[in-house]
């Protein structure tokens, strides 16, 4: 007997809503796991209006309830699942290794507890958070919301990004989340926990939709957040929707530094989190012969075992065989002409149950600006290229994270000055390093908030 | 002077003819040189069969070619059966298609309209649509048929018609060109006009498309007016999913009868959805048999699909005023058995051609 399917209802302004139109969510082997209710556009329109008509909770209340929600998320049975069962389900469905899921869910809990503090890290030093602050008696900037309703088209690659929009909730936004069909469990559990902690159904909603109604979620919000590729970035650049595009994170090793002292950090940056995150290194640039470094990376990555995602020791991400094969075909076509140290004959290892592991790939490029250097795939796939000071900043542009292993302070200055590099980690720090309170791609608060001058008697 | 027709072609709307007798009388009418339309008489020799002797059952209608495309170029005078005489009572010339390229033209005769109105009005009674109500018809007017027919229907039922014109060709062009914002602005322009009528007049029935209805629902002031005044909402033109129907019936417009219509200019009429359906039932349409009849075919083979399966909708019209068999529509629907005594199938859950989303996102982590 197959286990009964988990029912993931939409979480609307009048409570859970079970739609007639439901999408079957399967695990990586194709076995149905859940049914996700898909709401029509009219439901979205009405839910967004309910958010708009609602009033936000006072700041102290929001922050206390966020912390409580984090505890409920981690400790209580939600949708019939314990926390451990939920984590295993996410691993089975998304193919993200269980240990990575656990790190990510722990980070969500951590963010929920700290969001009151973390969200306000973006507040300008000259501003206060409440006009009642005594500072306004003499005139002061007050940090205020740019709007009241925030929409998120969530990503499904990894549960981690769901910690980000909690900051918007901490800042007093009412929020609509359109979950990814690939992994709707995390936002469903999180929003259910937020409601159990005391956020009203008109404060935060979950709106699973098909494409038709997805635009309506963004259109009816004041501000939005979407995840996607270059096309999404291009579509929303400069609008009231903040695109989260490709990470294309990189590592640079200059001639004054020996990569052998940092091999753990370099390899970890590539394969940690199964390589599914935007903060995994896509490109490694080295001043000198890239061959030995590529060889060393390949040797380390080749030793990682192929395991199902729910295995405690799993490190690599798993996909349905068909999509894994499609990614493999794409890689093999694009990698033509490069020097493969690992994965040159293919990266798919079938597990025999309809799913397949995407094993690491290491390719050496002959120049830092080779077109392959920007190809970011959702598994440990790295391009190792030569770099010289003469090549300059060009090949390092468009990086979410750049780890630079160098003694050159002037170079670090120039990297920080480069607008298309979001984060600069100097020294032995992996590209995936992140903590609540530091910006991921700028503070979300920079996008959500503005200052206004208030003076009063 | 019109030529006398077999009385079975002129029965009152609610008297069911014997189907085979009716079919054979219709063939005699359309393929006799004295009574048939030049359009068919000119083509009789190239059919490869003799309609008078070879069309014996309704299934035989599929032997006719689909000549709908020829209506883009035919002289409309040639479409009128000669049996109507020198002064045929033509209600109007209407068009179908025409977003890109030439439209198809068809002639609506008075005797057919009268029959259709009698039948469709009885359907509205079944839905509980009030008699004597004024209608606000947010639908295409000329050269399209729907606006004119609904105006006539309103008059037949004792109400007054208010209209807001809608140009579907322009909307389709905008959408086809990717100009979603302009299409949205046009829809808002329509709703602005709806607002004036709703605010100032006694509107009892609202007819519009699902996108317009969504925009009306979005505006609190208009939704309130609809709830105060409108007793029935007739949606047409595109599909509406069951969850949306449920929301309208339970939350948005709970006091109004919500029902849909589906038809085609090419068969000179439409059918209201079967009354008594719940939100969990498929949205079923039963045609005005035997004059209008439906089939559902596999688009690749042309063969009829099984009951319960989806396929492309084929429509036939056989009346004294028009013979138009095998008109292949662009819509897809589910094939269901017809009501007892009905010729052909009923169709449900009409939707445009399924577009499959097989786009596999490869590059990137999202």
Interface residues (C-beta under 8 A of the other chain):
Chain A: X19 X20 X21 X39 X40 X41 X42 X43 X45 X46 X49 X155 X156 X157 X158 X211 X227 X228 X229 X230 X244 X245 X246 X247 X276 X277 X278 X280 X323 X326 X327 X330 X375 X376 X377 X378
Chain B: X214 X217 X218 X241 X242 X243 X244 X246 X247 X248 X251 X252 X279 X280 X357 X360 X361 X362 X363 X364 X365 X366
